[in-house]
Amino acid sequence: MGGPEYRTLIHEDVHSFSVQRAVEAREVALKVVKGLCGSSPVGHQRLLRYAPELVAWAACRKLPLDQLHRSDRHAVDWSREVHGPFAGNVAEVAHDLVERYKRVRKDTKVFFHEAKQLDVWLDILDPSRIRRHP
């Protein structure tokens, strides 16, 4: 636990409640994505099935992360935040990422093969990177 690898992830500012908050937010995000995905997504909606962690990560980045490790009385009420407006934010982020995916890759028939390429996800997350693809 005192090793350098562990300390790069868990440093003196990280508390057990911070990790619990992050895990809870991820679980809520993944539950929302699963609900949006439905039983048989088609076309660009398959992003939700094959990259739920991408959506969860992007949605969680919109939380007030500067407050994650705070526990004082002025801190954000994380339970209310994560179980309140956050769910709607996850859905908004998911729809935004699907729309970005449509702009990045017009053809969804090659999705399964492209899903393994980091460039696809980087293009979706950063529209300024978008290149012309065949």
Steps between C-alpha positions, in 0.01 A plus 500: 500500500794732545650423159531765227240337271240495775586853610450640147135387523434525872683800644452682831206705365300190405261368762287189509185710460651653184548158344149400609357814336685432175385137489142603575503757218640241258232248598222755451645601163526141379142430614374799303698395192361148524149642514565719197654214309191282493506138398616541141669827412554567131727725303694757695302416815724194530752734655295472818527122504864467401645801681295561815817583694578778252160654566532454877846658499387799292193553719696471824742765372209746521455447874655760732820298533669778695256407779558124486733487798323759714306393805444828679159658544546715189563198279263395226237246605630220276211265563251763389721601205557146372144378551346827383610707201791271415277231345360755256851621428608144417219471247597835347867397475400164348290667232777751432759223458271308264457815291876553498546139396263562207719790390824307547391179326212501256503124439401285797562169321868512597434596861596166651845517340550870565392475863844366582675807360584772748482766228125447467445582867742792495317643197166464678626669817684779319318612183792724404696179428253377241673384187346390177443124504408286204 
